[in-house]
């Protein structure tokens, strides 16, 4: 079997053409389907909701942190695909003792595009993966002039409640916010800091984005945050278009343009 190095620097023995793939990451599950690997994809997580036919028909082996090892063994995978941030280290190490486990590590658009190319290479879908990478690059390059001439718009991007948490520096969301023309109000923080509402108020963001995932913010949460940041524009946003790092990125650029229209009305 050829040996490849994944994005965590791990050496992985992978079959020449994997035929039984388990994906432990929703955005990478969707990517595998986009690359035409529905037949090879045998196992997914309960959060792999796209595309719908895959979610409805493939074996669900657990969540992104806890897996049913018995179900995975029955599937007899010749490749498992995971992610450093989304998956549990101890469980990944346990799986790696039995199966080839290729891990992504993504905190930027560049790293996402490298991941797409790498998965294309190891699944023999390199041509389609390259086309996808090229198209995403074109879409995001077109965003360079999206930022208004009036200056920066400082955004607090909230991902969780109780405790309140934001996406900060050294995250994929932080990188995507910047590419969409926004300035992260918590760029001096690292990863996903817990915040008090007082800290959110003191950050004085011009906009607050309430993400649809991982916490499912809804309309009822808008007023609560608006009271804390009365001068800010508070919006519900599609978390998948900020945080999914596969082919869903094809939809992100047009979404960000519409988001700017809401902000500038």
SULBEL-V320622 format. One record per helix or strand of 2 or more residues. SS is the DSSP state (H for helix, E for strand). FROM is the first residue (numbers start at 1). TO is the last residue. If there is no record, write none. Layout:
BEGIN
SS_FROM_TO + SS_FROM_TO
END
This chain:
BEGIN
E_2_5 + E_11_14 + E_21_23 + H_26_34 + E_41_44 + H_52_57 + E_59_60 + H_69_75 + E_79_83 + H_89_96 + E_101_104 + H_109_122 + H_126_141 + E_154_160 + E_164_166 + H_172_179 + E_183_184 + E_194_195 + H_197_203 + E_207_211 + H_219_228 + E_233_237 + H_240_243 + H_247_264
END
